Amino acid sequence: MNAPEFSLMIDVRQILEAPVVIVPDKVARRRLAARFGLSHITAMRAEIALLRAGNVVNASGRLNADVIQPCAISGEDFPVRIDEPVTLRFVPQVTALVPDKEIEITAADCDDIEYDGTAFDLGEAVAQSLALAIDLFAEGPGAAAFRAKHGLDQAAAAGPLAALAALRKAD
């Protein structure tokens, strides 16, 4: 497994009351941009409060990022502001699973992030939160003009009967 582009290991024994402020440097932002198909991440900051209950750590806060991403229609870069709440739950890794034994997973279990030992990677979790906040189909300001120029603005032209409509126009 490859090392994450941005890592910030947190030891559960060292959690303080003050929130953790996460600001990836230029190299980490460049690597994250490449990983997530962005042209550039100009700024990224998360402020996360950690609350420990035994070996379970609940993390909540806010992620802000300024990114440059390609338009889904024209491919031209445009700026996007991301401002998202972050809610994470870190739990100790399940020690052993018995093969062929049925286990039940609740909806809440699906959001758990397991960690091994006494530390978890808050940086990678925040990076994944950024990935989830990116709109893969975002359209830039020039999308409408690009559609019009290339004949992509007609809904019928892209529909299942487009070939038949083209034949009718030819008559």
KEZA-173897 format. One record per residue (C-alpha): residue number from 0; residue in three letters; x, y, z. Coordinates in nm, 4 decimals, padded with zeros to 6 digits, always signed. Each point is the difference from the previous one (the first is absolute). Layout:
BEGIN
lotor NUM; banu ALA; east X; north Y; up Z
...
END
This chain:
BEGIN
lotor 0; banu MET; east +00.0000; north +00.0000; up +00.0000
lotor 1; banu ASN; east +00.1309; north +00.3451; up -00.0871
lotor 2; banu ALA; east +00.0557; north +00.2632; up +00.2640
lotor 3; banu PRO; east -00.2703; north +00.2679; up +00.0084
lotor 4; banu GLU; east +00.0728; north +00.3351; up -00.1632
lotor 5; banu PHE; east -00.0774; north +00.1753; up +00.3260
lotor 6; banu SER; east +00.0357; north -00.1709; up +00.3345
lotor 7; banu LEU; east -00.0495; north +00.1322; up +00.3511
lotor 8; banu MET; east +00.0197; north -00.2768; up +00.2574
lotor 9; banu ILE; east -00.1840; north +00.0623; up +00.3267
lotor 10; banu ASP; east +00.0776; north -00.2121; up +00.3059
lotor 11; banu VAL; east -00.3211; north -00.0589; up +00.1971
lotor 12; banu ARG; east +00.1987; north +00.0290; up +00.3249
lotor 13; banu GLN; east +00.1138; north +00.3522; up -00.0894
lotor 14; banu ILE; east -00.3349; north +00.1596; up -00.0968
lotor 15; banu LEU; east -00.0429; north +00.3477; up +00.1437
lotor 16; banu GLU; east -00.3039; north +00.2231; up +00.0397
lotor 17; banu ALA; east +00.1184; north +00.2489; up -00.2619
lotor 18; banu PRO; east -00.1161; north -00.0697; up -00.3557
lotor 19; banu VAL; east +00.2514; north -00.1315; up -00.2517
lotor 20; banu VAL; east +00.0668; north +00.2426; up -00.2835
lotor 21; banu ILE; east +00.1018; north -00.1722; up -00.3227
lotor 22; banu VAL; east +00.1662; north +00.1988; up -00.2780
lotor 23; banu PRO; east +00.1783; north -00.2110; up -00.2628
lotor 24; banu ASP; east +00.3123; north +00.1554; up -00.1510
lotor 25; banu LYS; east +00.0437; north +00.0744; up -00.3709
lotor 26; banu VAL; east +00.1480; north -00.3435; up -00.0793
lotor 27; banu ALA; east -00.2817; north -00.1856; up +00.1766
lotor 28; banu ARG; east -00.2634; north +00.2159; up -00.1747
lotor 29; banu ARG; east +00.1622; north -00.0735; up -00.3373
lotor 30; banu ARG; east -00.0064; north -00.3755; up +00.0718
lotor 31; banu LEU; east -00.3604; north +00.0121; up +00.1190
lotor 32; banu ALA; east -00.1015; north +00.1956; up -00.3105
lotor 33; banu ALA; east +00.1544; north -00.2671; up -00.2220
lotor 34; banu ARG; east -00.1698; north -00.2768; up +00.1975
lotor 35; banu PHE; east -00.3438; north +00.1603; up -00.0240
lotor 36; banu GLY; east +00.0197; north +00.1163; up -00.3631
lotor 37; banu LEU; east +00.0201; north +00.3677; up +00.0864
lotor 38; banu SER; east +00.2180; north +00.2500; up -00.1807
lotor 39; banu HIS; east +00.1104; north +00.1647; up +00.3237
lotor 40; banu ILE; east -00.0841; north +00.0405; up +00.3676
lotor 41; banu THR; east +00.0863; north +00.3596; up +00.0789
lotor 42; banu ALA; east -00.0970; north -00.0190; up +00.3679
lotor 43; banu MET; east -00.1241; north -00.2630; up +00.2406
lotor 44; banu ARG; east -00.0723; north +00.0220; up +00.3712
lotor 45; banu ALA; east -00.1926; north -00.2137; up +00.2432
lotor 46; banu GLU; east -00.0671; north +00.0627; up +00.3660
lotor 47; banu ILE; east -00.1003; north -00.3187; up +00.1778
lotor 48; banu ALA; east -00.1008; north -00.0495; up +00.3633
lotor 49; banu LEU; east +00.0805; north -00.3442; up +00.1394
lotor 50; banu LEU; east -00.2027; north -00.1571; up +00.2786
lotor 51; banu ARG; east +00.1269; north -00.3250; up +00.1449
lotor 52; banu ALA; east -00.2294; north -00.2550; up +00.1645
lotor 53; banu GLY; east +00.2216; north -00.2923; up +00.0963
lotor 54; banu ASN; east +00.1699; north -00.1123; up -00.3216
lotor 55; banu VAL; east -00.2683; north +00.1563; up -00.2219
lotor 56; banu VAL; east +00.0713; north +00.3494; up -00.1297
lotor 57; banu ASN; east -00.2720; north +00.2221; up -00.1436
lotor 58; banu ALA; east +00.1283; north +00.2744; up -00.2256
lotor 59; banu SER; east -00.2055; north +00.2958; up -00.1179
lotor 60; banu GLY; east +00.0780; north +00.3297; up -00.1610
lotor 61; banu ARG; east +00.0187; north +00.1784; up -00.3312
lotor 62; banu LEU; east +00.1987; north -00.0410; up -00.3206
lotor 63; banu ASN; east +00.0666; north +00.2995; up -00.2247
lotor 64; banu ALA; east +00.1832; north -00.0199; up -00.3305
lotor 65; banu ASP; east +00.0513; north +00.2082; up -00.3121
lotor 66; banu VAL; east +00.0519; north -00.2252; up -00.2995
lotor 67; banu ILE; east +00.0384; north +00.0371; up -00.3733
lotor 68; banu GLN; east -00.1765; north -00.2765; up -00.1853
lotor 69; banu PRO; east -00.0799; north -00.0754; up -00.3634
lotor 70; banu CYS; east -00.3517; north +00.0617; up -00.1254
lotor 71; banu ALA; east -00.1862; north -00.3270; up -00.0651
lotor 72; banu ILE; east -00.1197; north +00.1367; up -00.3357
lotor 73; banu SER; east +00.2804; north +00.2099; up -00.1489
lotor 74; banu GLY; east +00.3004; north -00.1198; up +00.1985
lotor 75; banu GLU; east +00.0961; north +00.3622; up +00.0777
lotor 76; banu ASP; east +00.1251; north +00.0701; up +00.3511
lotor 77; banu PHE; east -00.2116; north +00.2055; up +00.2384
lotor 78; banu PRO; east +00.0187; north +00.0802; up +00.3727
lotor 79; banu VAL; east -00.2193; north -00.1764; up +00.2553
lotor 80; banu ARG; east -00.0390; north +00.0778; up +00.3699
lotor 81; banu ILE; east -00.0622; north -00.2979; up +00.2286
lotor 82; banu ASP; east -00.1435; north +00.0570; up +00.3465
lotor 83; banu GLU; east -00.1150; north -00.3258; up +00.1584
lotor 84; banu PRO; east -00.0733; north -00.1315; up +00.3471
lotor 85; banu VAL; east +00.2128; north -00.2987; up +00.1003
lotor 86; banu THR; east -00.1239; north -00.2716; up +00.2334
lotor 87; banu LEU; east +00.2168; north -00.3080; up +00.0497
lotor 88; banu ARG; east +00.0160; north -00.2855; up +00.2468
lotor 89; banu PHE; east +00.3207; north -00.1935; up +00.0603
lotor 90; banu VAL; east -00.0279; north -00.3424; up +00.1611
lotor 91; banu PRO; east +00.2555; north -00.2685; up +00.0876
lotor 92; banu GLN; east +00.0497; north -00.2602; up -00.2701
lotor 93; banu VAL; east -00.1968; north -00.3200; up +00.0389
lotor 94; banu THR; east +00.2574; north -00.2509; up +00.1194
lotor 95; banu ALA; east -00.1163; north -00.3193; up -00.1640
lotor 96; banu LEU; east -00.2798; north -00.1043; up -00.2278
lotor 97; banu VAL; east -00.1096; north -00.3599; up -00.0039
lotor 98; banu PRO; east -00.0435; north -00.1292; up -00.3565
lotor 99; banu ASP; east -00.3547; north -00.0970; up -00.0912
lotor 100; banu LYS; east -00.1383; north +00.1631; up +00.3127
lotor 101; banu GLU; east -00.2814; north +00.2385; up -00.0706
lotor 102; banu ILE; east +00.0422; north +00.3528; up +00.1311
lotor 103; banu GLU; east -00.2476; north +00.2831; up +00.0142
lotor 104; banu ILE; east +00.0956; north +00.3487; up -00.1109
lotor 105; banu THR; east -00.2192; north +00.2944; up +00.0872
lotor 106; banu ALA; east -00.0184; north +00.3234; up -00.1985
lotor 107; banu ALA; east +00.2103; north +00.1703; up +00.2673
lotor 108; banu ASP; east +00.2742; north -00.2621; up -00.0410
lotor 109; banu CYS; east +00.0463; north +00.0980; up -00.3645
lotor 110; banu ASP; east +00.1341; north +00.3400; up +00.1025
lotor 111; banu ASP; east +00.2567; north -00.1356; up +00.2429
lotor 112; banu ILE; east +00.3664; north +00.0362; up -00.0911
lotor 113; banu GLU; east +00.2048; north -00.2759; up +00.1566
lotor 114; banu TYR; east +00.3487; north +00.0600; up +00.1315
lotor 115; banu ASP; east +00.2728; north -00.2377; up +00.1095
lotor 116; banu GLY; east +00.1978; north +00.0455; up +00.3210
lotor 117; banu THR; east -00.0342; north +00.3332; up +00.1764
lotor 118; banu ALA; east -00.0011; north +00.2443; up -00.2943
lotor 119; banu PHE; east -00.2199; north +00.0932; up -00.2948
lotor 120; banu ASP; east +00.0671; north +00.2093; up -00.3096
lotor 121; banu LEU; east -00.2104; north +00.3159; up +00.0262
lotor 122; banu GLY; east +00.1738; north +00.1533; up -00.3031
lotor 123; banu GLU; east -00.1090; north -00.2834; up -00.2304
lotor 124; banu ALA; east -00.3533; north +00.0094; up +00.1414
lotor 125; banu VAL; east -00.0228; north +00.3737; up -00.0736
lotor 126; banu ALA; east +00.1429; north -00.0588; up -00.3490
lotor 127; banu GLN; east -00.2726; north -00.2574; up -00.0632
lotor 128; banu SER; east -00.2576; north +00.2504; up +00.1258
lotor 129; banu LEU; east +00.1300; north +00.2440; up -00.2610
lotor 130; banu ALA; east -00.0365; north -00.2657; up -00.2688
lotor 131; banu LEU; east -00.3638; north -00.0539; up +00.0986
lotor 132; banu ALA; east -00.0681; north +00.3755; up -00.0127
lotor 133; banu ILE; east +00.1216; north +00.0394; up -00.3592
lotor 134; banu ASP; east -00.2787; north +00.0189; up -00.2578
lotor 135; banu LEU; east +00.1279; north -00.2242; up -00.2803
lotor 136; banu PHE; east -00.2565; north +00.1433; up -00.2431
lotor 137; banu ALA; east +00.0478; north +00.3668; up +00.0824
lotor 138; banu GLU; east -00.0439; north +00.2334; up -00.2937
lotor 139; banu GLY; east +00.2095; north +00.3092; up -00.0458
lotor 140; banu PRO; east -00.1220; north +00.3378; up -00.1214
lotor 141; banu GLY; east +00.0708; north -00.0880; up -00.3643
lotor 142; banu ALA; east -00.1988; north -00.3263; up -00.0035
lotor 143; banu ALA; east -00.3122; north +00.1436; up -00.1661
lotor 144; banu ALA; east +00.1993; north +00.1658; up -00.2786
lotor 145; banu PHE; east +00.1977; north -00.3208; up -00.0560
lotor 146; banu ARG; east -00.3241; north -00.2013; up -00.0264
lotor 147; banu ALA; east -00.1456; north +00.2452; up -00.2504
lotor 148; banu LYS; east +00.3165; north +00.0114; up -00.2109
lotor 149; banu HIS; east +00.0231; north -00.3796; up -00.0196
lotor 150; banu GLY; east -00.3717; north -00.0760; up -00.0296
lotor 151; banu LEU; east -00.0241; north -00.1532; up +00.3438
lotor 152; banu ASP; east -00.2833; north +00.2188; up +00.1244
lotor 153; banu GLN; east -00.2805; north -00.1868; up -00.1700
lotor 154; banu ALA; east -00.1478; north -00.2667; up +00.2289
lotor 155; banu ALA; east -00.1527; north -00.1924; up -00.2917
lotor 156; banu ALA; east +00.3327; north -00.0161; up -00.1804
lotor 157; banu ALA; east +00.1425; north -00.2077; up +00.2819
lotor 158; banu GLY; east -00.3074; north -00.2139; up +00.0705
lotor 159; banu PRO; east -00.0727; north -00.3575; up -00.1022
lotor 160; banu LEU; east -00.1920; north +00.1070; up -00.3117
lotor 161; banu ALA; east +00.2673; north +00.2408; up -00.1251
lotor 162; banu ALA; east +00.0840; north -00.2180; up -00.3025
lotor 163; banu LEU; east -00.3660; north -00.0103; up -00.1097
lotor 164; banu ALA; east -00.0350; north +00.3753; up +00.0413
lotor 165; banu ALA; east +00.3083; north +00.0510; up -00.2175
lotor 166; banu LEU; east -00.1523; north -00.2177; up -00.2739
lotor 167; banu ARG; east -00.3230; north +00.1982; up +00.0067
lotor 168; banu LYS; east +00.1929; north +00.3275; up -00.0414
lotor 169; banu ALA; east +00.1814; north -00.1433; up -00.3027
lotor 170; banu ASP; east -00.3296; north -00.0457; up -00.1953
END
